[in-house]
Structure formats: C-alpha cells, structure tokens
Amino acid sequence: MARKYFGTDGIRGRANGVITPELALKVGMAAGLVFQNGDHRHRVLIGKDTRLSGYMIEYALVGGFTSVGMDVLLTGPMPTPGVAMLARSMRADLGVMISASHNAFDDNGIKLFGPDGYKLSDEVELKIEKLIDSDLTKRLAKPAALGRAKRIDGVQDRYVEFAKRTLPRNLSLEGLRVVIDCANGAAYKVAPEALWELGAEVFSIGVEPDGFNINHECGSTAPEALMAKVREMRADIGIALDGDADRVVVVDEKGHLVDGDQILAVVAKSFQEDGRLARPGIVATVMSNLGLERYLGSLGLTLVRAPVGDRYVLEAMRKGGYNVGGEPSGHIILSDYTTTGDGFVAALQVLAVVKKLGRPVSEVCHVFAPLPQVLKNVRYKSGRPLEDGAVAAAINAAERRLTGRGRLVVRPSGTEPVIRVMGEGDDRELIEAVVDDVVAALTRVAA
C-alpha cells in the first residue's frame, strides 16, 4: 500500500506548503495515539535543526502530542542520531526530529523514532497516516489528562559524551588539525566541542545558523567551502556534515573529496582487522560504486545491496546481522553505536584509523579506484513518469546495451519530485550514452 505522507525519510516538503502547522498538529495527535501503550505517563522527545520553520512545526507538534495526553521534552537543536539516542536512553515512548536533512531552509520535515531509537516500519507509518486522515476529536485527552511540555538542558553534553565514547578510551586526536563544517545545522555546537575535547586543533565553519543559511553553500552537499578551508589552514582533514548531521563527507589534506563509499571501505577494513565485523561483509545501496564491491571482495568481504535510503540499509543490516552499512551520500550506520546514520560518529572512526596508521588522509581514505559513474536527475511536475511506455522501452534498451559491461539504476527520489538515473561501468562513453538516452525519454514525458 502506497503511503500518502511518509517518504523514505519521514514526512518532508516545503514549509507552510506541504509541512503546515495543521499537518504537524495531526501528526502529533496520530503518532501520540499510536505510541500510547499502558497506563504510565507517556512522553515524546522532540529535537530539531536550525531552520526558521522549526519553531512553527515544533509548537504545532507540541499541541498535537499534549492534546492526546503525552508529555513533551524539547531539546532544541540536536543531530538526528542524537534524538534517536536520547529517545532510547531517556525511556521516551517516541522520538521526533524536525528536519529536512540536506535540503534548503524553505523545506522541512518530521522524522519519527520508536522507543528503541529505530525509525518506524512501513506498517506503523501507515497506522499513523490512517489516523491523520480520521476524525480524532473523540480521542482527545480529558482536561486533567493533558500533557505537559518543557525544555530540557544538558542534552547536547550527553551527545558529546556519547560520540566520544565510540572511540577507544586512550585515543587522542592531539596533533591533528581538523576543519569541521556543520552546515549551519543541528551539530553546530556539539561537533566542534567534541573534537576539541578529544584533543584536536579545530577550525569551524558553518556554525553561525540564522534560520535561513542551513546547507547554503556549505555542508556535505556543498563541500567546496570545506575544501578551500582545508587548503587555507593546511589542515590534516576536513569533515562536512549535513543539516541534521546524519551524513558526512571527508576532505583529505590536499583538499580532495572522500565520499561515503570510501568511508565505508575504510571502516570495513578497520573493523575487520580489529575483529569487530559482526559478519564478513557490509550493507550498501544500489547506488554504491562497483569499485567498492570489488575492493571488499579482495578483502574476503561481501557487499549486500539495499534500496536507497538509510532506513532500508538498516533493515538489511538487522535482517542479515551486519553492523556496518551506508550510502555514497555519507549516511553511515554503525549499529554497534547507533540506530540510525550518524555522520559525526562515522567521521570519528575515520579519525581513529588516521591516528592508528599515522598516515595522511589522502592515503588512508582513497583505498579503491571508483568506476566511472554518471548520475543525472530529471524533475517532473506530476504523475508517474516511470510507468510511461516510451520510458520503459528506453530503460530496457539501455539495460541491454550494458549487459555484462555495467549497470543502470533508475529510481524516483523519496524526498522530492525527481527521477534519478545512474549508470556505471568501465566504459565512460557507453555509460554517458545510455544515461542520456534514458534522461531524454524521461524529459519528454516530464515536460
């Protein structure tokens, strides 16, 4: 059954367009009812990033949750993985993150976590959707049973300590010059603080949020500022998070980018050498480079591919018993520590390897040669372009041309009206040609 509100990463859309106070109110009411189980006082923990619309959505959610009898704990700006961790450690019945991740400030979203810190299953999301579209007036709490809301202090410190504890007790980052780009987002306080406490010399950018500048020419989706800053400061490494800090990219001392696939390779090898891999392999997505798969094979490790979206990576990890997984975009899940992607914790694992080996990041983090990969996006206004006959024929023809020579992935984005077309193989000219053919067919339908 198709979901009406939830995508691959919660509910997301334009603030005051898709994500309205009315919708947030109903989400709070519906999710609050679904997660009430027993006679105890139920409570929900709500965090957010730094978008201007976060205030509006936060208070609408508070209204919804308290109206059905749930107490609310408000953390203020907090990384998404921090919300998941705190929901679990503080024994909340539900965790909520208000964020549109890497999107611009005028989008926002609502991500929900269960009491175990994991994102909700499709089944639970469908239950919430059904309630959102129903009349909930008869299920409101009695006046004496309404919930209370309060802001809680010290939660940023708890996340800093949690992140530091993912490293060996005696490991110090002393001697490392680190540039951290927090995308003017949720980690703008906690990430620089944790790095400094671990002993690094820290240079921070993207730490002056004003409600509008989240992800604007900064962060993991726009790493050019970080690359320039690393060169300017002659730093050993650059780390770029996105708006809610659940993804990361790294920049080496030469100013060259290291994507999520390379980070996965570094972590997988390190975990294998230390005997920390739960299974002889990791989980990635259909978008991960074939070069990663070949490199892992040389180590005797397998690569399990899941659909795009960190929730699907995590599902495959839990099903197969794997403890390392992620995406090229930098969503890295290390389930020994977290229940969702945590860009900062992943970056700390890379720093640990750099310190252990005593080699520059350019050597540590470029461990395989990626195959030529071409990715193009086609934006559409409405409908389902992939169901068009001409589009289907173009995709089939492209796949036939690539048989034994590469692979093609065509998929709709789970967060915006875009079709993503990715081709990969040893022959770049062939890959570019088949991708262009599919894009042309999609463009004719989407126009």
Secondary structure, DSSP 8 states (H G I E B T S, - for coil): ---SS-BTTBEEEEBTTTB-HHHHHHHHHHHHHHT--SSS--EEEEEE-S-TTHHHHHHHHHHHHHHTT-EEEEEEE--HHHHHHHHHHTT-SEEEEE--TTS-TTEEEEEEE-TTS-B--HHHHHHHHHHHTS--GGG---GGG---EEE-SSHHHHHHHHHHTTS-TT---TT-EEEEE-TTSTTTTHHHHHHHHTT-EEEEES----SS-TTTT-STT-THHHHHHHHHHT-SEEEEE-TTSS-EEEE-TTS-EE-HHHHHHHHHHHHHHTT--SSSEEEEETTS-HHHHHHHHHTT-EEEEE-SSHHHHHHHHHHHT-SEEE-TTS-EEETTT-SS--HHHHHHHHHHHHHHHT--HHHHS--S----EEEEEEE-SSS-GGGSHHHHHHHHHHHHHHTTTEEEEEEE-SSSSEEEEEEEES-HHHHHHHHHHHHHHHHHHH-
